[in-house]
């Protein structure tokens, strides 16, 4: 990124990942907006929010039911816990009237890969949720209409109507999904006493907030705490189950990047790019604004270096905490619920829960779901939160589409604010990628990028042991987790361990971003038609 035109940051960083590239592009534009000193028009912000809501709906749907729930399907349970499947055959589904599956085993069969009815249905859902995203941001997963200062999407009645039609289909779908998943998760607690210990770790979570409110968000650093708290997903750090801050300035200043068991050299003697933030607060050498990446490849040694992932930590009361994202939704719902700030009709945070209201749809009446802060941060509750956040994203999108229509009908259809690239500036963007916290920090000098560091959720979750010996969340959650699988050593599949790791929605492409090489150019000649010459 160094030496690049800062206007290109969102296009370049989108390519970090082929799964959540739009989250990177969005976060990059947030950092650009701050650095360039611009505020997009309100309708542009609603369009971005609608796009990101669709991304949450799409990605959580396809991961939850086409990847994660395979761990709970009939085929997997039969191979790992046959006694649990036998019990499921004789256990009525508490919410059969909502989702249509009479027993828990019927749900498990519906989740079988490719043959299961519900598995196949969710594949169709992923198609129209992706269409929703493309309506707002042009292309999935690398947006073509998203820029600093606004969007290139043309707002029309037809555009928003096309989105709304698909959204209402998803709303109806969620009225089956939430009770279906609740039945499966509750059954596992009942069938396997002690299963709450699988993947359990301290309730230390981070959420950077999502869905800016254009009435409050001006992208200035000095007001970042205020407009951050106005987000429709509240930012917050939770330590031992207690919310300790919702202030993005406080959150930003206490981010630390440690090394420990990572394949890098220390950058302590390298250049300091930012010594103070715009408010005069000191910025640590181990803050992303000041990071210099110095790779040191070597043989893997679990007593020394064993990972390319660095060690993001959050400093609290002098302790470098290994915080996790809970796979994204767990931390989002936890911070939002405990803060009690969000209240938009479709969603209300109460201080101990989040209520989600879904209106009447074609075949189902209105429904109110309520996610309660759980007793544990474990595999099952991370998975459950993902289900509820799918409903949350749909409810939020209903609010955003109403606001977009208001702007459209009022004639406020400008979607872009012109800007000049400053010679010197710094900026930071805070957002929630599907799997959790995402930050982009940029330093501009002489009109070019001097330093740039994105930190997606995977470095937070997949971090190795740091320089203080503290394990990262994956390692911590797996250590000492009980094993309930019935197979012996010769046929052991490790399903309880896999459920633990997969509860974080692991996505390793975002774990490391690295460029190595000596400028070697690979040339390939391509012709648009077979046998054609040009």
N, C-alpha and C positions, 0 to 999 in steps of 0.2 A: 504493500500500500504506500510505502514511503515514496514521495516524489510524484504521486498521482494527483490529478485534478480532484479536489474534494467534492465536486459536483457528481463525480462518478462513483462515489463510495457505495451508494445503495445498489448500483448495478453489479459492482464487483463482489461485495459481501454477500449478495443473494446467492452467489455460486458456491459459498461455503458448504451448502447442504442442498441436496436434491429433494429433501423432505419438507424442511421448514424454511426454505429460501425466502419466502415472503416475509416471515417474521424478522429475518435479518435485514431485508430491504426496508421494512417499516421502521425498525429500530435505528437504522442508519439515517433515515430521513429525519427522525426525531433529533439525532445528534447534529445533523446538518442544519436543521431549523434553528437550533440553539446557537451554533457557531456563526450562522449567517445573519442572525437577528431577525428572523421572519416568523410571521404567524399566518398559517393558511386560512382561507375562508372556511366558515362553519360547515358548509355542505361538503367540502373536501374531507374534513375530519369525519363526518358521518359516513362518507363513502369508504374511507379507510377502516373505520370501525366495523362496517358491514362486511368488508372483505376479510378482516381478521376473525370476526365471529364465524364466518363460513369456514375458515381454515380450522378453527377449533372443532366445529361440528364435523367436518370431513375427517380430520386426522384422528380425533378421539374415537370416532365411529369405527374407522377401519382398523385402528390398533386394538380397541377394546374387544370387538366381536370377531375379527378375522385373524387376530394374532394372540392376544392375551387370553381370551376365553377358551381358546383351544386347550389351555392347561386345565380347564374345568369341564371339558366335553366328555361325552360317554366313552369314547375310544381311549382317551388318556386316563380317565379315572378307572376304567376296567383294567388297564395295564399296570397301574400303580397302587390303587386302593380298591380292589374288587369288593371288599366288605362295605365300603362306602357306597358303591354303585348299587349293591343289593338293598341297602337301607333307602337309597334314593328312589328305587322302584316302588317302595311302599310308603313314601312320604308325599302327601298331597301338597301342591304348591299353594301357599297362602294367598297369592294374588292371581290365581288361575283365571279369574273373571276378567282381569285386566290384560293379560298377555296370551291367554288361550292354551296354555300347556298344563295338563291336569296334575302331573307329578313332577318332582324334581328331576327324575330320570328322563322324562319327556323333554325338559329343557336341555338337559345334557345332550340328548340325541339331536336336538335342533341346532346344537353348536358344533356338531361334527364337521370337520373341514370338507367343503365341496358337496357333501351329501346332505348336510343338515339344512333344514328349511330356513331357520333364522340366520345361519351363516350366509346363505345365498342372498337372502333379503338385504342384509347389510351391505353386500357388494353393490346392489342397485342404489342404495342410499348414498354410498360414496360417490356415485356418478353425479347425482343432481346437486349434492353439496359442493362438489368441485365446480359445477356450472355456476352456482351462486357466487363462488369466489371470482370466477372469470368475468362475470357480469360487472363486478366492481373494480377489479384490478387488471383485467385484460388477459392475463395468462397465468396459469398455475404450473410450476410453483415459483417461477421467476417473473414478478409483475412487470408489465410493459407500460403501465399508465401511472406509476407511482414515482413522485419526484419530491425533492425538497421544495417547500412552498405550496404544495398541493398535489393535485392529480390531473391526469389527462382524460379521465372518464367524463363523458358528456351526460349530465344529469337530465333524465327525461321521465315522464310519467310511465312510459313503457318499460324503461330500465328497472325502476323500482317495483313495478307491478310484477315483472318477470321474477325478480328476486323473492317477492312476497309469496307468490304462488308456491314456489319451492320450499320456502321457509315454513309455510303452514303444513306441508306434507311432513316435514321434519318434526314439527311440533306434535303432530299426531303420532308419529313414530315413537317419540320420546315417552309418550304416555304408556307405551308397552315396555320400553327398554328399562326404565327405572325400576318398576316393580319386578321385572324378570330378573335383573341382576341382584336386586335385594334378596330375592328368594334363594338364589344360588349362594350368595355370600353368607346369609344367615344360616343356611343349611350346613355349611362347612363348620361354623362355630358349634352347631348342635351335634353334628356327626362325629367331629373330632375334638373333644374337649381339650383345651390347651392350645388350639390352633391360633389363638390371638398372639402367641409368642413367635410365630413364624414371621421373620422379617422385621421384628420389633426393634426399634431403637429410640433414643431420646427424642422427644418432640421438639427438635430444633429445625425450623424451616425458614426459608426466605421466599419472598414474593416481591417483585419490582413493580407490580401494578399493570393494568391494561385498560384500553379503551379511554382515550382522553376525552374530556368534556370541553368542546370548543368555547363554551361560555367562560371557562376558567383558565384554560391552558394557553399561555402566551409564549411558552418555551424559554422564558428567561430563567437563568440559574437562581437569581435571588428569590424568585417566587416558586421555585420548584417544589418546596415542601407543601405550599398551599394548593397548587394545581395538581400535585401528585395525590393529595388526599381527596380531590374531587373526581379521580378516576372511577370508572364503573366497576373495576376490580381494584380493591384497595391494596396499595403496597404495604408491606409490613414484615418485620423480623420477629419471629416467635422463638423464645428461649425457654426450654423446660415447660412448654405449654402456655407460657405467658407472653402476651404481645408487648414488646419493649419499645418499638417505635414504628411510626407510619410516615416518618419524615424522609423524603428522598435525599435531602442534603446530608442528613445524618447517615443514612444508608450508604450513600456514595463515599463519604469520607472514611468510612470504616471498612471498606473492601481492601483486602490484602491478598497478594499473590505470593505464596510461598513455594519452595521447591522440594526439599527433602529427598524423596525417592524418585524424582523425575529426571529424565535424561537432558538436563540443561545445566549450564554454568550460571552462577550468580551474576546479576547485573549491577551490583552495588557500586562498582567503580565506573559505570557508564553514565551518560549524560542524564541530568535531571531536566525533564521537559516542563514540568509544572510544579513550582514550589508552593504556590498558594492558589486557592480557588478564587472565583470572582468576588467572594465575600471576605477574603483575607485569611481564611482558615488554612493552616498548613496542610500540605498534601504529602503523604508518605512516599518514600522511595519505592515501596512495594505496591503502590496503587497502579491500576492499569494505565493512567496517564503517563506514568514514568517507566513502564516496563520496556526492557530491551530483551528480545528473545535470542538466546545464545545456545543453540542445540549442541549436545555432546553425545553423539551415538556411541553405544557401548554394549557389551554383552549383558543380557538380562541376569540380574542377581537379586533375589528377593531379600537379601540382607543389606543390599545397597540400592542401586538404581533398577527399577523394573517397569517404568511406565513413561509414555510420552505425554501423558496428561499432567498439567501443573496442579497446584494445590490452592484453589481459591478458598479463602477463609473470611469470616466476618468478625471483626474485633469488638468484643463486648466485655467491659469491666476488666480489661487487660488480658483476656483470654482469646486466643485465635480459634474460633469455633468452626467445626466442620458441619456446616449447615446443609440441608438437603432441600430439594424442591418437591418432594413427595410425588415425583412424576409430573408435577405441574399443578393439577387441580387440587390436590390435598393442601398444598401451601396457599393457593389462591383462595380457596373456600375458608381455610383456617384464618388467614389474615383478615379477609373481608368480614367474616362472621364476628370475630372478636372486636374488630374496630367499630362495627355497628354504624357505619357511615352511609352505605348505599341504600337508597330508598327511592325507587323509580316506578312503583306500581307493580311492574312485573317481577321485581326482585326487592326483597327487604332483608337487610342484615340486622339481627336483633341483639348482638353482643354475645350470644352463645350458639347461634344457629343462622342459617340463611334460608329464607322462604322464597320459593320460586313458583310464580303463578303462570300457568299456561291456559289460554282462553279456549273456548269451544272450537272444535274442528269438525270436519265433515261427518265423522262417525262417532266421535267421543266428546263427552261433556268437558267443561272446564275442570282443571285439576290444580291443586296446590301441593307441591312437594316441599319437604323441609329437611335440609341437611343439618345434622346436629354435630357439634364438635365431639369427636369420639374420645374414648378413654385412652386409646393407643395410637401410636404411629407405627403401623405394621402393614404387611402385604395386603391383607384383605381391605383395610380402610383406605389405602392408597388407591386400590382398584375401585372401590365404591365411590370415592370422591370423583373419579374420572367420569363415572356414569352421571352423577348429579351435575357435574360441570357441563356436560353436553346439554342438559336441560337449561342450565344457567346461560350458556352462550345463545341458545335459541330465544330465551326470554329477553336477553339484552338486545338481540337483533330486532325483536319486535319494537322495542323502544327506539332504537336507532332508525328504523325505517319510518316510523312516525315523524321523527325529527327531520329526516331527509325530505319527506313529503312537505312538511311545514316550510322549509327553506325554498323548495321548488315552487310551491303555490304562492309564496310571497315574492317570487321573482328574483330571489338572491341566488343566482346560478353561476356566478364566477367561481372557478375552482382552483385558481392559481394566484399567488402573490409574487410579483417580480422581486428580484434581489440581486445584489452584487456580492461577489466572493471577497471577503476581507483579506488583507495581507496577513494579519495575525489574529488568531482566535483559538479558543478551545470550546469543545462541546461534549455533551454526553447525552445518550439516549437510554431510557429505561423502558422495558417492555416485557411481556411474557410470551416467550415462544411456547409452542404446544406443550413441551416437556418441562417448562419452568422458566426461571429467570434468564433474561437476556439483556446485556448492557453493551453499548458501543461507546468508546472514548476516543476522541479525535483531537489532535493538535495540528493547527495550521500555521505555517510560516512561509512568508514570501508567496502567499497565494497557493501553496501546495501542501499536501499532507506530509507532516514531519513525523508523526507517530499515530498509530491507530491500533486499538486492541478491542476486539469483540470477546465477550465472555458469555457463551450460551449455557444451558443447564447441564450438559454432560460433564464439563470440567468440574462443576460443583458436586455432582453425584458420583462420578467415576474416579475422583482424585485418589492417588495412592496415599500412603502415610506421609505426613508432612515432616518438616524439620524438627517438630516437637514430638514426633512419634505418634501423632493422632491419625487414626485410619479415616479414610473417606467413607461416605454413606453406604456405598455398595458393600465394602469390606465389613463395615461395622454391623450392617443389618444381617449379613450372612454368618458372622462369627457367633457361634453358640446357638444358632437357630435350631430348634428341635426338628427331628426327622420323623414324619408320620408315614412315609412310604412303606408299603408292606413287602416290597421286594428285598431279597437278600443281596449280598455283594456281587454275585455273578450276574444279576439282572437289574442292578441298581440304575435308575434313570435320573435321580437327583431332582425330582419334580418340586419338592419343597424349596430347594435352593433356587431353582429356576423361577418359581413363582415369586420368590423374594426379589431377585434381580429384575425380573420383568415388571414388577409392580412400580418401578421407577420409570418405566417406558424408556429403556436404554436406547440411545441413538448415537452410535459411536462416530459417525462422520463429523459431528460437531465437537468431538473430544479434542482434536488437535488440528490446527491450521498452520501448515508449514510449506515453505518453498525452499527446496534445495537444488543445487545444480550450478553449472558454470555458463549458463547462457546458451546451451545447445539448442539449436533450432531444428525441429522435425518438419519436413516439407512433404505434403501429399497433394497430388493433383486429383481433382474430382471433376466429373462431368455430370451435369444435371440429367442427361439422357444416356442410356446405355449405348455405347458405341459412338457417341457424338464427339466431335472435335471442335475446339474453339481457338 
